[in-house]
Amino acid sequence: GNLSIDGMLLIANRTLPDNALFQFSFELPGHSGSASRRIEIGVHEQWSAPGTMRGQTWVGFRFIDLNPDDQGVLHEWLQHAADFTW
């Protein structure tokens, strides 16, 4: 759904437990031919709501555990996200 320095919106195909903790891993695409970067992050479910399509659930997560190197990469990626090749 979306991504910020503090959290993310996940569009899920099922409901998730309320107030749960998860460990996520995802790739941030590289910029101008640079390699993508795998980010591993601990998240805390904050809220959920029915999605706009049948069977979808929108889930808001707050980041709770992100190592400083990955946080720097995420911050840089967010600053230049419009420039990244998808």
SULNOR-V923692 format. One record per residue. PSI is psi in radians with two decimals (999 if undefined). NEAR is the number of other C-alpha atoms within 8 Angstrom. Layout:
PSI & NEAR
PSI & NEAR
//
This chain:
-1.18 & 6
2.96 & 6
2.36 & 7
3.12 & 7
-0.39 & 8
-0.28 & 6
-2.92 & 11
2.77 & 12
2.20 & 11
2.30 & 10
1.89 & 10
2.78 & 9
0.25 & 7
2.86 & 7
2.67 & 7
2.73 & 5
2.46 & 6
2.51 & 8
0.47 & 8
2.77 & 7
2.46 & 8
2.77 & 8
2.07 & 8
2.66 & 8
2.26 & 8
2.83 & 7
2.34 & 8
2.18 & 10
2.61 & 10
2.87 & 11
2.30 & 9
0.84 & 6
-0.07 & 5
2.79 & 6
2.65 & 7
2.88 & 8
2.20 & 8
2.24 & 8
2.32 & 9
2.31 & 10
2.47 & 12
2.36 & 12
2.71 & 14
2.15 & 12
2.24 & 15
-0.62 & 10
2.85 & 9
2.73 & 11
2.69 & 7
2.45 & 8
-3.12 & 10
-0.30 & 5
2.64 & 5
2.32 & 5
-0.09 & 8
2.57 & 12
2.29 & 13
2.29 & 12
2.21 & 14
2.27 & 12
2.49 & 13
2.36 & 11
2.29 & 12
-0.30 & 8
1.84 & 7
2.13 & 10
2.67 & 7
-0.65 & 6
-0.80 & 6
-0.61 & 10
-0.72 & 10
-0.74 & 8
-0.77 & 8
-0.78 & 10
-0.82 & 9
-0.76 & 8
-0.77 & 9
-0.62 & 9
-0.52 & 6
0.35 & 8
-0.62 & 7
-0.40 & 4
-0.19 & 6
2.53 & 10
2.16 & 7
999 & 3
//
